[in-house]
Amino acid sequence: MTHSENRPWRGILVATALPLRADLSVDHDRYAEHCAWLVANGCDGVVPNGSLGEYQVLTPEERDRVVRTAVAAVGGARVMPGVAAYGSAEARRWAERAAEAGCASVMLLPPNAYRADERSVLAHYAEVAKAGLPVVAYNNPIDTKVDLVPELLARLHGEGLVRAVKEFSGDVRRAYRIRELAPELDLLAGADDVLLELAVAGAKGWVAGYPNALPRASAELYRAATAGDLGTALPLYRQLHPLLRWDSKTEFVQAIKLSMDVVGRYGGPVRPPRVPLPPEQEAAVRAATEKAVAAGLA
């Protein structure tokens, strides 16, 4: 068990997919069961209201209830909500709501309503830090167009505004530069398809997508990788990689939900503007998932 009360973002925190009914309403009972199932199958916690949780298309009431549902299911120490918002004041309010719900940390994107400069990024994180919970930065320059480069992360950490970073740039070389500039800043693997590389480079956690469908195999991979057991980790990584790479594709939500359906979990539909996978992508995800099931990874 790698979960730490002092650094609750360590270990495997699953960016949870959100079960939607056929009418696209949120199935909170099914979501609670899913959170509990993930923890029971080797994961250390959950991240509600991340990109995989389709937070952008939730109402404020839905978003708030999703966090409270996760806390009721697995306890607040295991829940690190995403608190991203266009405005810093709104993001701070989400962080305050997370604290009220009993969460131990929050995850925050940089400002993403426009291409923010360094001053804006610093001000944004400073505002949300006022909520009082430890903040894990989320670097996703592909989607936000704002890049939390190692030098900026070191400044955010040095000013006490962030404690860790979910690194989704895909550039594994940054792990070494971050360690040089801010050795106490925890690096978390943010993209499933560079997990092994970042684990070898010293990542302290994994904010993960594919454990939604394959938690036990994913947990085995993470434990082996972070322990330096490449004899176990590398063959497993190769087996899982045809699925893990979907976490870095535009269609990651649809792909992961489809894999959940294939393994016997409930993935269900997505909310617009997302649409179902086209036939060729659905066939590829389905085939890769069925191959993983046949190999005993589900």
Secondary structure as UniProt FT lines:
FT   TURN            8..9
FT   STRAND          11..15
FT   TURN            22..23
FT   HELIX           28..40
FT   TURN            41..42
FT   STRAND          45..47
FT   TURN            48..49
FT   HELIX           51..53
FT   HELIX           55..57
FT   HELIX           60..74
FT   HELIX           76..78
FT   HELIX           88..101
FT   STRAND          106..108
FT   TURN            112..115
FT   HELIX           118..129
FT   TURN            130..131
FT   STRAND          135..139
FT   HELIX           141..144
FT   HELIX           150..158
FT   TURN            159..160
FT   STRAND          164..167
FT   TURN            172..173
FT   HELIX           174..181
FT   TURN            183..184
FT   STRAND          186..189
FT   HELIX           192..194
FT   HELIX           195..200
FT   TURN            201..202
FT   STRAND          205..208
FT   HELIX           210..212
FT   HELIX           215..226
FT   TURN            227..228
FT   HELIX           230..244
FT   HELIX           245..248
FT   TURN            250..251
FT   HELIX           252..263
FT   TURN            272..273
FT   HELIX           279..294
FT   TURN            295..296
//
